[in-house]
Amino acid sequence: MLLVLAESFGMLHVLGCLLLFSPLLEAAGPPPAPASKSVIGGMAVIIRQHIQWNNWTAWSKAMAPFWAENFTYDFIYPFPKTHGLRDWYLGEHYHYNVAFPNFKSTNFLYLGTDDACSLQSYHTVYWTGEFAGVPAPPHKPKIYIKDMDFYTMENGRILYNWCMVDLIAILQQGGYQVLPPAPLPHGERYFPPRAMEGIPAPDDNYVDPSAAEKASVVLQSMIQEDLVAQSTKARWWAQDLSWCGPAGIGFAQSPDEYVTHFLKPLHAAFSDPRLQLDKFVCEGNYCGAHFHLIARHTGSWLGQPATGKQISLRFGIHGRVELGRSVPGCGMCGQITDGWFQLDIVEAFAQMGVDLLARARAQAAARTGTSEIAMAEAPEGELLQDTSIVQTAPRISPAMATGAMAPLVFVFVGWLLLKPPSMSRGEPLLQVQ
């Protein structure tokens, strides 16, 4: 009996200590993850595991909880903006999965707040189907696709999604050369941050909440000085920087390379720029921005002479800021050590009146002896979007068509009609909620 009482007293003592010190235990725990990440994370499982990607009924049911009813999906040129799940499914989603089936997504940046989120990844793919009107190379190569997303949230759902992939890098890896040789190497690759801050970075459990405000000053100042004010001082960049620039420009490893091969040609080509900021998000010492730089094309850029036209350059960028580094005129504000820039070059050239995708199609036609004119004028075939629904795929641009690919499209349609509905990778749909 005494032993039982002693044990009971011991348990009460332990419980009392836990109650006494529970506020301290809670304070020592990790901060809660941004609310946006639980939504994006749930949605991303379906995308990355290709769950029911070609079955509209099942796919839309699984995806509906994550998206606002008439959300906007804003992809690269030549794909138009779409609104709502159905239009996205018929547009970018279907075309991307047909061109790059079973792509593997490797995410290395993931930052967010409760109402915004951004991520960065690369996709390892085999290019086996037409993309953006350009045929897959005959040898169906393995390539890497640089991917970047920004999200705006509303009432716990995704209201707007900006998505960028480096189309020039895709074309180059497929053997299509539509621009002069890049001045810097590795324009087709993404490299992760050079820091033990989690993969993907930053790790929510160890983020310093006070760092975001400081890091945001650095990235916003860099955008304003380097791109809008057209300074070539590059004072916000570390001497040992790693700058993953877009294909056509390349990878810089010093401020001098960054200034010489990116900033100076950009400044010389585009006059009186103004900034249109779409999204800015920071978590810890990582920040990202999606914006348009609107300027007059008054000088040569990437081999294209001045057109005098007003051009809207679409950018998606991220930066890892190492706080406490000295910045001229700012003290120990911090510098950007790792930077990732995407730029929709194909869209910029289209505004100049130059069709880079037509250059790629002409090269594809030359490989096979097919007439580029015939390919451009051929009507689009029908694409099966569900095991029970056939829709005509929306035209992406007047210059795009599938003439040479039409037989393969109809074979693919027939296969899907005969194929019973199944779950990709054999995973029950309810497990992805």
Beta strands, then each sheet from edge to edge (+ up, - down):
strand 1: 67-74
strand 2: 82-83
strand 3: 104-112
strand 4: 116-126
strand 5: 142-154
strand 6: 157-165
strand 7: 237-244
strand 8: 251-252
strand 9: 270-283
strand 10: 286-297
strand 11: 310-322
strand 12: 335-343
strand 13: 382-384
strand 14: 390-392
sheet 1: 2+ 1- 6- 5+ 4- 3+
sheet 2: 8+ 7- 12- 11+ 10- 9+
sheet 3: 13+ 14-
end
